[in-house]
Amino acid sequence: MTDAALANLPEWDLSDLYPSRTSPELREDLETAAQDAKAFAAHYKGKLTELDGQGLYLAIAKFEEIGEIEGRIMSYAYLVYAGNMSDPDIGKFFQTMQEKISAIGTDLLFFTLELNAIEDDRLEAMYEGSSLKKYKPWLDNVRALKPYQLSDEIEKLLHEKDIAGRSAWVRLFDETMAGLKFEVDGEEMASQQVLHLLSSPNAELRKKAAKNLGKVFGQNVRLFSLITNTLAKDKAIEDDWRGAPEPAAMRHLSNQVEAEVVDALSEAVQSAYPRLSHRYYAIKAKWMGKDKIDYWDRNAPLPDSDDRIIPWSEARDTVLEAYGRFSPDLSALGQQFFEKPWIDAGVRPGKSPGAFAHPTVPSVHPYLLLNYQGNIRDVMTLAHELGHGVHQLLAAPQGGLLADTPLTLAETASVFGEQLTFRALLEKESDPAKRKIMLAGKVEDMLNTVVRQIAFYEFEKRLHDARRKEELSPDQIGEIWMDVQRESLGPAIRLHDEYQYFWCYIPHFIHSPFYVYAYAFGDCLVNALYAIYQEADSGFQDKYFDMLKAGGTLRHKELLAPFKLDASDPAFWSRGLDVIEGFIDELEAL
């Protein structure tokens, strides 16, 4: 990281949330939220069924107001923690904030439980002649959980125990992963730096990185297996109590998507493995002069790839220019993240690996975390996370309860931002050899987003099903992982023994079970959307902005209707996958 191109990377300033971990403002907000929650419970508990429509509207508005303070506190606590997960004082601060917010949440828990006790007919009547209609999408989502709701006492117990149960195991995973040390050629590195080496132009370096990742993951696999087994069992127990029909059911509910839509996506992708990933990796092996390539060469740059370090300023200008070609307004929104200290881009010990956009709360603004190391994939990651950030800014006026977009649509703006950036770069390139390299990079990114994420989803399904029968040994988990990887990657990728441990580092399995299909959903959706954008004479940008501004107020059917798209139609997924296949066709022609 000594290269001058990576000097002076931006670091975020979290003072728009709170000045410091010990600030009076933070202490006052904790006290206010605690007092307001107790007053709210005293005023409304056991009385919701007596309210008229306007009275219920005012109650929800107050609930949202308290949630805004809670969200601000936890956003700050998490972002401080993500910046350095290895600092014990910061870990203690994060845990303390979680415990305090959990206690406040206990006072508010009655609210959504009692909302579900209101009869459907009565609630419909309450919408008439009141402002309550504003919160109908949120109420619909709350009431979708009604069949799975337990008694008030059990819900309270689950809520209070989470802090010493599931959340504690998630924290153990995060701190363990952040603290792992890897050594390549005598240099000690964090996980994100070693994973980055898997894209190195140096074949020997890729192999050393992969072998060291496998070695360290293998040394820690018993702990990661214990965490995974415990969380899967914890989920199975709660799912049984709630009567959830299958392990992914509660995720589908929170994503506001029907199980059959996800099944159609998953089946379409799995049936396309031979013509997408299997075919592409066979082509790549041929380009590299081999029959098969080792797993550490899967994301290797092609011969003659541009392996220069891309300075941050160039990455910024590339992404903003691509956004601006689509819409100057989109670029102007994105510009704010660079003009203000809203991005943390450097790699440092203890920092959360990977990348994310955190929406915080509507009254503040999102923050982006990256681990920028200057390759083209990092530029695409910037385009991706900036898409999330812009989406979050546009949806924020909906307010705390309605701004949040379900995961299936939360990936739309991010993947669309990547697509805009890629297409802008491709159009500028006239050299066939360089176009081939760019297309290959894009195909690999799409395979990582669609094929790999559906394979992850399949891994989770099989793991959770198997865990219902017995605790799984590291070997059993590794076997499930290897089976799924062989199926999805195909015969041209050679998987070595240590690859059985590579499931360990995927944070989504721990943080958000069954999250991963949202990436594939978003990529296929954006492929279909982009095709419509290319065909549209005018008006697409306005519809696109309206979709992002809607936040969580509309479901996928309603959001996609203006574009004449329907995710419940199996042909919809084929349309998205055809785009990837088209790129592979073009590569073969080149």
C-alpha positions in Angstrom: 0.0 0.0 0.0 3.0 2.3 -0.3 2.2 3.1 -3.9 1.7 6.9 -4.4 -1.5 6.1 -6.4 -3.0 4.8 -3.1 -1.9 7.7 -0.9 -4.4 10.0 0.7 -7.4 7.8 0.4 -10.5 9.3 2.0 -11.4 8.5 5.6 -14.9 9.1 6.9 -15.8 11.6 9.6 -18.7 10.3 11.7 -19.3 13.6 13.5 -22.5 14.1 11.5 -23.8 11.3 13.7 -22.0 12.1 17.0 -18.8 14.0 17.8 -17.3 11.1 19.8 -18.0 7.9 21.8 -18.1 9.9 25.0 -20.0 13.0 23.7 -22.8 14.6 25.7 -25.0 14.5 22.5 -24.8 10.7 22.4 -25.5 10.4 26.2 -28.5 12.7 25.9 -29.9 10.8 22.9 -29.7 7.5 24.9 -31.6 9.1 27.8 -34.2 10.7 25.5 -34.8 7.4 23.6 -35.1 5.5 26.9 -37.5 8.0 28.4 -39.6 8.4 25.3 -39.9 4.6 24.9 -41.1 4.2 28.5 -43.6 7.1 28.0 -44.8 5.6 24.7 -45.4 2.2 26.4 -47.3 3.9 29.3 -49.5 5.8 26.9 -50.2 3.1 24.3 -49.7 -0.3 25.7 -53.0 -2.3 25.7 -54.8 0.6 24.1 -54.1 0.4 20.3 -57.5 -1.2 19.5 -59.2 1.8 21.1 -57.6 4.3 18.7 -59.1 5.8 15.6 -57.2 6.1 12.3 -55.7 9.5 13.1 -54.7 8.3 16.6 -52.9 5.3 15.2 -51.2 7.5 12.7 -49.8 9.7 15.5 -48.7 6.6 17.5 -46.8 5.2 14.5 -45.2 8.7 13.9 -44.0 8.8 17.5 -42.7 5.2 17.2 -40.8 6.2 14.0 -39.3 9.2 15.8 -37.9 7.1 18.7 -36.6 4.6 16.0 -34.8 7.5 14.4 -32.8 8.2 17.6 -32.1 4.4 18.1 -31.0 4.1 14.5 -28.7 7.1 14.8 -27.0 5.6 17.9 -26.6 2.1 16.4 -25.4 3.4 13.0 -22.7 5.4 14.8 -21.7 2.5 17.0 -21.5 0.1 14.1 -19.5 2.4 11.9 -17.0 3.1 14.6 -16.7 -0.6 15.2 -16.4 -1.4 11.4 -13.5 1.1 11.3 -11.5 -1.0 13.8 -12.9 -4.3 15.0 -9.6 -5.2 16.7 -9.7 -2.4 19.3 -11.2 -3.9 22.6 -12.4 -0.5 23.8 -14.4 0.0 20.6 -15.7 -3.6 20.8 -16.9 -2.8 24.4 -18.5 0.4 23.2 -20.4 -1.4 20.4 -21.6 -4.1 22.7 -22.7 -1.6 25.3 -24.7 0.4 22.7 -26.3 -2.8 21.5 -27.4 -3.7 25.0 -28.8 -0.2 25.8 -30.7 -0.1 22.5 -32.0 -3.7 23.0 -33.3 -2.6 26.4 -35.1 0.4 24.8 -36.5 -1.9 22.2 -38.0 -4.1 24.9 -40.3 -1.3 25.9 -41.4 -0.8 22.3 -41.8 -4.5 21.5 -45.5 -4.5 22.4 -46.3 -2.1 19.5 -46.0 -4.3 16.5 -47.4 -7.2 18.4 -50.6 -5.3 19.3 -50.8 -3.8 15.7 -51.3 -7.4 14.5 -54.2 -7.8 17.0 -56.3 -5.2 15.2 -58.8 -6.9 12.9 -58.3 -6.5 9.2 -61.8 -4.9 8.6 -61.2 -2.4 11.4 -57.8 -1.4 10.1 -59.2 -0.9 6.5 -61.8 1.4 8.0 -59.2 3.3 9.9 -57.4 4.3 6.7 -60.4 6.3 5.6 -60.4 10.0 6.5 -57.0 9.8 8.3 -53.3 10.2 7.5 -52.8 6.6 8.4 -52.6 5.6 4.7 -49.1 6.9 4.6 -47.9 4.0 6.8 -49.9 1.3 4.9 -46.9 -0.3 3.2 -45.1 -0.6 6.6 -48.3 -1.9 8.3 -48.7 -4.5 5.5 -45.1 -5.7 6.1 -45.6 -5.9 9.9 -48.9 -7.8 9.4 -47.3 -10.2 6.9 -45.4 -11.6 10.0 -48.7 -12.1 11.9 -49.0 -15.9 11.1 -45.5 -16.4 12.6 -45.9 -14.2 15.7 -45.5 -15.7 19.1 -47.0 -14.7 22.5 -45.8 -11.3 23.9 -43.8 -13.0 26.6 -41.9 -15.3 24.2 -41.3 -12.4 21.7 -39.9 -10.4 24.6 -37.7 -13.2 25.7 -36.3 -13.7 22.1 -35.6 -10.0 21.8 -33.8 -9.7 25.2 -31.8 -12.9 24.7 -30.6 -12.0 21.2 -27.8 -9.8 22.7 -26.3 -12.7 24.6 -27.2 -15.2 21.8 -27.2 -14.6 18.1 -25.6 -11.1 18.2 -22.8 -12.3 20.4 -22.0 -15.1 17.9 -22.0 -12.6 15.0 -19.6 -10.4 17.0 -17.3 -13.4 17.7 -17.2 -14.1 13.9 -16.5 -10.5 13.0 -13.7 -10.0 15.6 -12.1 -13.4 14.8 -12.1 -12.7 11.0 -10.8 -9.2 11.5 -8.0 -10.5 13.7 -6.8 -13.3 11.4 -3.2 -12.8 10.2 -2.0 -14.2 6.8 1.6 -14.3 5.7 2.7 -14.2 2.0 6.4 -13.9 1.1 7.2 -12.8 4.7 4.6 -10.0 4.7 1.8 -10.1 7.3 -1.6 -9.2 5.9 -5.3 -9.0 6.7 -7.9 -11.2 5.0 -9.0 -8.5 2.5 -5.4 -8.0 1.3 -4.8 -11.7 0.7 -8.1 -12.2 -1.0 -7.1 -9.2 -3.3 -4.0 -11.2 -4.3 -6.2 -13.8 -6.0 -6.6 -11.2 -8.7 -2.9 -10.6 -9.0 -1.2 -10.9 -12.5 1.5 -13.0 -10.7 0.5 -16.7 -10.9 2.8 -17.8 -8.1 1.6 -15.0 -5.8 -2.1 -16.1 -6.5 -1.2 -19.7 -5.5 0.7 -18.6 -2.4 -2.3 -16.4 -1.3 -4.8 -19.2 -1.9 -2.7 -21.8 0.0 -2.2 -19.4 2.9 -5.9 -18.5 3.0 -6.7 -22.3 3.1 -4.1 -22.9 5.8 -5.4 -20.1 8.1 -9.1 -20.9 7.5 -8.3 -24.6 8.2 -6.5 -23.7 11.5 -9.7 -21.8 12.5 -12.3 -24.0 11.0 -13.5 -25.6 14.3 -14.4 -22.2 15.6 -16.1 -21.1 12.4 -18.0 -24.5 12.3 -19.1 -24.0 15.9 -20.4 -20.5 15.1 -22.2 -21.7 11.9 -23.7 -24.8 13.7 -24.9 -22.7 16.6 -26.5 -20.0 14.5 -28.1 -22.5 12.2 -29.6 -24.4 15.2 -30.7 -21.2 16.8 -32.5 -20.3 13.6 -34.1 -23.8 13.3 -35.5 -23.5 16.9 -37.0 -20.1 16.3 -38.3 -21.2 12.9 -40.0 -24.2 14.4 -41.6 -22.1 17.1 -42.9 -19.6 14.5 -44.1 -22.3 12.2 -41.9 -21.1 9.2 -42.3 -23.6 6.4 -38.6 -23.6 5.4 -35.3 -22.0 6.6 -35.4 -19.2 3.9 -39.1 -18.3 4.5 -38.5 -15.5 7.0 -35.9 -13.9 4.7 -38.4 -14.0 1.8 -41.0 -12.3 4.0 -38.6 -9.5 5.0 -37.6 -9.1 1.4 -41.2 -8.8 0.4 -40.8 -11.5 -2.3 -42.7 -14.7 -2.9 -40.8 -18.0 -2.4 -41.8 -19.2 -5.8 -40.2 -16.1 -7.4 -36.9 -16.9 -5.6 -37.2 -20.6 -6.6 -37.7 -19.6 -10.2 -34.6 -17.4 -10.1 -32.5 -20.1 -8.4 -33.7 -22.8 -10.8 -33.1 -20.6 -13.9 -29.5 -19.9 -12.8 -28.7 -23.5 -11.8 -30.0 -24.8 -15.1 -27.8 -22.2 -16.9 -24.5 -23.2 -15.2 -23.4 -25.3 -18.2 -23.9 -22.4 -20.7 -22.6 -19.7 -18.4 -19.9 -20.6 -15.8 -18.9 -24.0 -17.2 -18.5 -22.6 -20.7 -16.7 -19.4 -19.7 -14.1 -21.1 -17.4 -13.4 -23.6 -20.2 -12.7 -20.6 -22.5 -10.5 -19.0 -19.9 -8.5 -22.2 -19.4 -7.9 -22.3 -23.1 -6.7 -18.6 -23.1 -4.3 -19.5 -20.3 -3.0 -22.5 -22.3 -4.5 -25.2 -20.1 -7.2 -27.8 -20.1 -8.1 -26.9 -16.5 -7.3 -24.0 -14.2 -6.8 -24.0 -10.5 -9.4 -22.3 -8.3 -6.9 -19.5 -7.5 -6.8 -18.6 -11.2 -10.6 -18.2 -11.5 -10.3 -14.4 -11.1 -6.8 -14.1 -12.5 -6.4 -11.3 -15.0 -6.0 -12.4 -18.6 -2.6 -12.1 -20.3 -2.0 -8.5 -21.4 -4.5 -7.2 -18.8 -4.0 -3.6 -17.6 -2.6 -4.3 -14.1 -1.6 -0.7 -13.2 -2.8 0.8 -10.0 -5.7 3.1 -10.7 -5.5 6.3 -8.5 -8.5 7.1 -6.4 -9.0 10.4 -8.3 -9.3 8.5 -11.6 -11.7 5.9 -10.1 -13.9 8.8 -8.8 -13.9 10.6 -12.1 -14.6 7.4 -14.1 -17.7 6.5 -11.9 -19.1 10.1 -11.8 -18.7 10.6 -15.5 -20.5 7.3 -16.2 -23.3 8.3 -13.8 -23.4 11.7 -15.5 -23.9 10.3 -18.9 -27.0 8.6 -17.7 -28.2 11.6 -15.6 -26.4 14.7 -14.4 -28.7 14.6 -11.3 -27.4 11.1 -10.5 -23.8 12.3 -10.8 -24.5 15.4 -8.7 -25.9 13.1 -5.9 -22.8 10.9 -6.1 -20.4 13.9 -6.1 -21.5 14.7 -2.5 -19.9 11.5 -1.2 -16.5 12.7 -2.5 -16.8 16.3 -1.5 -17.8 15.4 2.0 -16.1 12.9 4.3 -18.7 10.2 3.7 -16.3 7.5 2.4 -13.7 5.3 4.2 -11.6 3.8 1.4 -8.2 2.7 2.8 -7.1 -0.7 3.9 -5.8 -1.0 7.5 -5.5 -3.6 10.2 -8.7 -4.4 12.1 -11.0 -2.7 9.6 -14.0 -4.6 8.4 -13.2 -6.5 5.2 -15.2 -6.0 1.9 -17.4 -3.1 1.2 -20.8 -1.7 2.2 -23.0 1.4 2.1 -24.7 2.1 5.4 -27.9 4.2 5.1 -27.7 5.4 8.8 -31.0 7.4 9.3 -33.0 9.7 7.0 -32.0 12.8 8.9 -28.3 12.3 8.3 -26.8 10.6 5.2 -25.2 7.3 4.1 -21.6 6.3 4.6 -19.5 4.1 2.3 -16.8 1.6 3.5 -14.4 0.3 0.9 -11.0 -1.5 0.9 -9.6 0.3 -2.2 -6.5 -1.3 -3.6 -6.6 0.2 -7.1 -7.6 -2.5 -9.5 -10.5 -2.3 -12.0 -12.7 -4.5 -9.7 -12.2 -1.9 -6.9 -13.5 0.8 -9.4 -16.5 -1.4 -10.0 -17.0 -1.8 -6.2 -16.9 2.0 -5.9 -19.6 2.3 -8.6 -21.6 -0.4 -6.8 -21.5 1.1 -3.3 -22.1 4.6 -4.6 -25.2 3.3 -6.3 -26.4 2.1 -2.9 -25.5 5.5 -1.4 -27.4 7.5 -4.0 -30.4 5.1 -3.7 -30.4 5.7 0.1 -30.3 9.4 -0.3 -33.2 9.4 -2.7 -35.3 7.1 -0.5 -34.6 9.0 2.8 -37.5 11.5 2.5 -39.9 8.5 2.9 -38.8 8.4 6.6 -37.4 5.8 8.9 -40.1 3.2 8.5 -40.6 3.5 4.7 -37.2 4.4 3.3 -35.7 1.0 3.7 -35.8 -1.0 0.4 -36.2 -4.8 0.5 -33.0 -6.6 -0.2 -34.2 -7.8 -3.6 -34.5 -4.3 -4.9 -31.8 -2.8 -2.7 -29.2 -4.2 -5.1 -30.8 -2.5 -8.2 -29.2 0.9 -8.0 -25.8 -0.6 -7.0 -25.7 -3.1 -9.9 -27.1 -0.5 -12.3 -24.2 1.9 -11.2 -21.7 -0.8 -12.1 -23.4 -1.4 -15.4 -23.3 2.3 -16.3 -19.6 2.4 -15.4 -18.7 -0.7 -17.4 -20.7 0.3 -20.5 -19.1 3.8 -20.5 -15.6 2.3 -20.3 -16.4 -0.3 -23.0 -17.7 2.3 -25.4 -14.5 4.3 -25.1 -12.3 1.3 -26.0 -11.8 0.5 -29.7 -8.8 -1.9 -29.4 -10.3 -5.5 -29.8 -7.7 -7.0 -27.5 -8.5 -4.5 -24.7 -12.3 -4.9 -25.3 -11.9 -8.7 -24.9 -10.1 -8.2 -21.6 -12.9 -5.8 -20.4 -15.7 -8.1 -21.5 -14.0 -11.0 -19.8 -13.7 -9.0 -16.6 -17.4 -8.1 -16.8 -18.4 -11.7 -17.4 -16.4 -12.8 -14.4 -18.0 -10.1 -12.2 -21.5 -11.2 -13.4 -20.7 -14.9 -12.8 -19.5 -13.9 -9.3 -22.8 -11.9 -8.8 -25.2 -14.4 -10.3 -23.8 -17.9 -10.4 -21.6 -17.7 -7.3 -24.3 -16.1 -5.2 -27.0 -18.7 -6.2 -24.4 -21.3 -5.4 -24.0 -19.7 -2.0 -27.8 -19.7 -1.6 -27.8 -23.4 -2.5 -25.0 -24.1 0.0 -27.0 -22.4 2.8 -30.1 -24.3 2.0 -28.3 -27.6 2.1 -26.4 -26.7 5.2 -29.5 -25.6 7.2 -31.4 -28.7 6.0 -28.5 -31.0 7.2 -28.1 -29.1 10.5 -31.7 -30.0 11.4 -30.6 -33.6 11.5 -27.4 -33.3 13.5 -24.5 -31.0 14.3 -22.2 -30.8 11.3 -18.5 -31.5 11.5 -16.1 -29.2 9.6 -15.6 -32.0 7.1 -19.4 -32.3 6.5 -19.7 -28.5 6.0 -16.7 -28.6 3.7 -18.2 -31.5 1.7 -21.5 -29.5 1.1 -19.4 -26.5 0.1 -17.3 -28.5 -2.4 -20.3 -30.2 -3.9 -22.0 -26.9 -4.6 -18.8 -25.4 -5.9 -18.2 -28.3 -8.3 -21.7 -28.0 -9.7 -21.6 -24.2 -10.2 -18.0 -23.8 -11.4 -17.8 -26.8 -13.7 -15.2 -29.2 -14.8 -12.7 -26.6 -16.0 -11.9 -25.4 -12.4 -9.6 -27.6 -10.3 -10.5 -27.5 -6.6 -7.8 -28.4 -4.2 -8.3 -29.9 -0.7 -7.9 -26.6 1.2 -10.7 -25.0 -0.8 -13.1 -26.9 1.5 -12.5 -24.2 4.1 -13.3 -21.2 1.9 -16.9 -21.0 3.1 -15.5 -19.6 6.4 -15.0 -16.1 5.3 -18.4 -15.3 3.7 -19.9 -12.8 6.2 -23.5 -13.0 4.8 -23.9 -16.6 6.0 -23.4 -15.3 9.6 -24.9 -11.7 9.4 -27.9 -12.3 7.2 -28.8 -15.9 6.4 -30.1 -16.3 2.8 -29.3 -12.7 1.9 -27.1 -13.8 -1.0 -29.8 -14.4 -3.6 -30.5 -10.7 -3.6 -27.3 -10.1 -5.6 -28.4 -12.5 -8.3 -31.9 -11.0 -8.2 -30.4 -7.5 -8.6 -28.1 -8.4 -11.4 -30.7 -10.2 -13.6 -33.2 -7.4 -12.9 -30.6 -4.7 -13.9 -29.8 -6.6 -17.1 -33.5 -6.5 -18.0 -33.7 -2.9 -17.0 -30.7 -1.9 -19.0 -32.0 -3.5 -22.1 -35.1 -1.3 -21.7 -33.0 1.8 -21.1 -31.1 1.1 -24.4 -34.4 0.8 -26.3 -36.2 3.8 -24.7 -36.4 7.1 -26.5 -37.0 9.1 -23.4 -38.6 9.0 -19.9 -36.5 6.1 -18.6 -34.5 8.3 -16.2 -37.6 9.7 -14.6 -39.1 6.3 -14.1 -35.8 5.1 -12.7 -35.6 7.9 -10.2 -39.2 7.3 -9.1 -38.3 3.7 -8.5 -35.4 4.6 -6.2 -37.4 7.4 -4.4 -40.1 4.9 -3.5 -37.9 3.2 -1.0 -39.9 0.5 0.8 -43.3 1.9 -0.2 -43.9 -0.5 -3.1 -43.3 -4.2 -3.8 -41.3 -5.5 -6.7 -44.4 -6.0 -8.9 -45.5 -2.4 -8.5 -42.0 -1.0 -8.9 -41.3 -2.9 -12.1 -44.7 -2.4 -13.7 -43.8 1.0 -15.3 -41.0 -0.8 -17.1 -43.3 -3.6 -18.2 -41.2 -6.1 -16.3 -42.5 -8.9 -14.0 -40.1 -10.9 -11.8 -42.8 -13.6 -11.2 -42.5 -14.5 -15.0 -39.9 -17.3 -15.4 -39.0 -15.7 -18.8 -37.9 -12.6 -16.9 -34.9 -14.4 -15.4 -33.9 -16.0 -18.7 -33.8 -12.5 -20.2 -31.3 -11.4 -17.6 -29.2 -14.5 -18.0 -29.2 -14.1 -21.8 -27.2 -10.9 -21.4 -24.4 -12.8 -19.7 -24.6 -15.4 -22.4 -24.4 -12.7 -25.1 -21.2 -11.3 -23.6 -19.7 -14.9 -23.6 -20.8 -15.2 -27.3 -19.1 -11.9 -28.1 -15.9 -13.1 -26.3 -15.8 -16.3 -28.3 -16.2 -14.3 -31.5 -13.3 -12.0 -30.5 
